[in-house]
Amino acid sequence: MQADADDADSEAQAETRCWRVDEAAHGERLDKVLVAHAGEFSRSHLQSLIERGHVRVDGVVADTASRRLKLGQSVAVTLVPTAESRSFRAEPMDLPVVFEDAHLLVVDKPAGWVVHPAAGHWSGTLLNGLLAHHAGAFDLPRAGIVHRLDKDTSGVMVVAKTLQAMTALTRAIAARDVHRAYLALVHGDVPAVPFSVEAPIARDPQSRVRMAVVAGGKPARTDVQRLGGRDGVCAVRCTLHTGRTHQIRVHMASRGHPLVGDAVYGGRPVLGMARQALHAADLRFAHPIGGQPLAFSAPPPADLREAWEKICGDGPAPSA
């Protein structure tokens, strides 16, 4: 298991602290005593070390945080770093680079790649690959990542390589000067006339894993154009004016058109799509340093391309 391997690697390099229980600690919970001796770590992390077998009392693994200690017992804890701290490390990988210069790079992210480390994905992310790709990534917030794609969304995204470029790109995105267009397959009969969904987005009050249209949420706008349709599925182009988490997925579902394969928002796996049918196809912006216009596009990966052809025929998906 990867988690066990990571623990083993970290334990080999981690500090181990040992002490004997004194009168003040007699009768106290094990986790509370650990906090007193390793206060630089959170109580929840220290409890996880107990659960994972990194704490011994009198030489025997102690796996219960509520265990009461006795005077004179010996305690040893191996201070394995938190998953978050271990995640910011270089991991060489074959980055699908579309463009690169001294200030930025554009990648064609495959579906299934996580962009930034988070719970359940502390390694193997794009961020880890960027840290291995160029040394300057270590000096940048989030290794230069200025916008994200969901794990199961494929397509083009830009990453800064210098702080100056990162600042300029972040401001351009906030000013809506970065053009981002996506191709998607959705359920239902989308109107033939292009339309916009302008509805605020926030965390779904009923579910922490979802976003939702919520009064008082952050403003969000998505332009939608139908490109084809048959058998209850439509192909659409979605152009972002804002970049809220899950924006296209939420906005389309709010209009009764969840993305094919997007189980979180009501989509079903049809046309061979086992993931959400969403692809970042086109990206346009001014170079953050030189100012020259840049435009990048990426064709849909095989699974989405094959599903797309069943709806629109075998011609190429139009560019934005």
N, C-alpha and C positions, 0 to 999 in steps of 0.2 A: 504494500500500500504506500502511496506517495507520502501521506502524512507521517507514517511511521519512519520512512526513509529520511524525511526532512528532520524529524525529531532526533534520529540517530546521528545525523550529520551535525546538528546544532549542539547536541549533548556533548559530543566529542570536544567541542571548542568552548563550551559554556563554563562559567564559574560555578563551583559548588561551595556553599556556605554550610558550616557545621557549628553547632553549639549545644550546650546542655541546658535543660529547662531549669530556671531558677525559681525562687519562691514566688516572685511576681507573676510568673507564667503558669504556675501550678493550677490545674483545674480549668485553664483557658482552652478555647477551641484551637485546633491546629491552624486553620486558615487565619485566625486573628493573630496568632503568634508569628506566622510567616510575614504578615504585613509589617509587624514591628521590626523584623530583621531584614526585610527586602522592600522597603517602602517606596522604592523607585518604580515598582510594578503595581498594577492595579490588583485589587483583591480578586476580581474575576479571573485575571490571568493566573494568579497564584493558585486559585481553586482548580483551574484547568491543569496546572502542573501536578497537583495532587491526583486528579482523575487519570492522568496519563502516566502515573507511576514514577514521577521524578522526585518524590519526597519519601524519605525513609525515617522511621523512628526505631531506635535501637537496632539499626541494620536491616529492618524489615520494611518493605514497601507499605506505605500508609495511603490508602485510597479513599478515605472519608474525611471531608473537610471539617465535619462537626466533631471529630474525635477529640476527647479531652486529654490533655497532656498531664504527666505526673512529674513531680520534682525529681531531678536527676536524670531523666531520660535524655538520650542523645538524639538530635534532629539534624538531618542533612537534606538540603534542597539543591537540586541542579537547576540553575536559573537559565533555562532554555529561553531564547528571545521570543517575543511575541510574533505571531504570524505576520502582522503588519510590518514589523521592522525587518523580518526576513524577506519580505516581498520586494523590497527596493534593491534588487541585485541584478547584475548583468547575466543574461542567458542567451548565448549565441543562437540565432535562428535565421532561417532563410526569409528575410523580409521581402514581400512582393512590391518592390519600389518601382513606381511609375516615373518619378522625376525626383532629382536631387541636385541641390547646389549648396553653397556654404551656409545658407540661411534657413532652408526648409527642405522637407521632403514630402512627397505625396505617395501614399501606399494604396494598393488595391486589396483591402482587407477581405480575407475569405470568411464565409459564414462559419461560425463555430469558434472563432477567435475572440477572446475577451480582450478588451482594450486596456483596462486598468485593473490592478489587483483589487479584489474584494472578497468577502466571505465566500469560501468554497473555491476560490480561484486565486490563490496567493502566488502562483508561479505560472510560467508558460504564457504570459500575457504580452500584448504588443509593447507595453511599457518595459518589460524585462528585455525584449528584443532590442528596443531603442537604446537601452543602457549599454548593451554589447556593441551596438552599431557605431556609436561615436561617443567619445569621452565627454563631450560637452553636455550630454543629456543629464549627467549627474548634477550639474549646476543649475538645472532648470526645474521649476515646479512641474510635477507630473511628467518629467522627462520631455517636456515640450508639447504635450498633448493639449490642443486647444478646443477640440470638440470630439465627441465620441459617436460610435455606432454601437447599437446593441450587439450582444454576442452573436445572435443568429441573423443579423443583417450584414450583407456583403457590400463591397463597393469602395469608392475612393474617399479618402480623408487626408487632410493636410496636417503636418506636424512641424513645429518650429524647431530649429537647431540652435538658435541664439536667443538671448533674452530680448534683444531689440525686436527681432522678428516675432517672438511670442507676444510681446506687448502690442505690436501693430496688428497682428492677426486677431487677437482677442478683441481689440477695439473695432476692427472691421466687422467681425461677427456681431458684436453688440449693436453696431450702427446699421446692420442688415445690408452690408456691402459685399457679402459673400453669397454667391448664388449656389444653392444646393437643390438638385432635382433628383427625385427617386422614381423608380418603376416599381409597381406593386400589382398584385392580383388580389381582388377583393370579392367577397360574396355579394350577391344581389345585383339589381339593375341600376347602375349609376347613370344619372341624367346625362344626356348627350351634350348639353350646354355646359361649358366650364363654370365652375363655381368656387367660392372660397368658404372655408370653415374658419370662423373667427370666434374662438371660445377659450376661456381661461382654463389652465391645467394646474392641478395640484395632486398631492398624494391622495389616493382613494381613502376616504375615512372608514371604509368597511374592510379594506385589505391593504396591508403594508407592501405587498409585492406588485400592486397595480397603481397606475395613475388614473385620473378621471377628470372630466369636465366639472369644475367646482367653482361656484361663485366665490370671488375673492382670490382665486388662484392667479398664477402668472399669465399675462396676456400671451396668446398664441394664435398664429394664423397660418393656414395651409391652403394653397391653391390646388385645385383638383381638375384634371382634364381626362375625360374618357378616351381611350385609344382603341378599344374593341371590347367585344363581349359575346358570350354564348353559354348556354347550359347553366345559367345562374351564376356565372363568374365574369367579372369585368377586369380588363387590364387598364390601369390608370397611371398617369404621371402626376406626382405630388411635388409641388415646389414649396420649400420652407421659407417663411419670412422671419420665423423665430426658431429656436432650437431647444424646445422643452423635452424633457425625458419622455420617451415613447410617443412623441407628438403625433406622428402620422397614424400610428396604431390607435391612439385614443380618439383622434378626430374622426377617422373613418368609422370606427366602431360606434361613435356617438351619432352618426348619421345612418346607422343600420347596415354598414358595409365593413364588417371586420375583415382583416387580412386573412387570406387563405393560410391555413396552418398555424394561425396565432391563437392557441388554446387559451391564453391568458385573457384575451379580449373577445372570446366567442367565436373564433375562426375554427374551421374544420380542415382536416388533412385530405385534400382532394388533389387530383392531377399529379399525384406522386410527390407533392410537397409535404415533407415531414417537419419543416420549419416555417416560420413566418415568411411569406412571399414578398420580401422587400429588399431592394437593391439600390444603393447610392450610385446613380449612373453618371451624373454630371456635376462638376465642381468648377466654379469660375470666381476669380478674385484678382485684385491687383497685387503684384509682388510687394511684400511688406517693406522692402528696402529700396528696390529700383523703381517700383511703381508701374512697371510694364504689365499689361493684361496677361493673365495666365488662364488656360482652360484645359481641363482634363476630363476624360470619360473612360468608363470601363464597361465592357459587355457583361451581361448577367452570367453567373456561373451556370454550369450544365443543368442542375436541377430546375432552376427558375427558367432558363432558356427553353428547356423542353416543355415545361408547363405553359410558358408564354406562347409557344408556337401552336399549341392546341386551341388557344383562344384567338390569336391574331394571324395565324399562318406562319410560314417559314421565312418571312422577310425580317430584316434586322429591326430591333426595337428603335424607334425614332429617338434622336438626341433632343435635349431640351433647348 
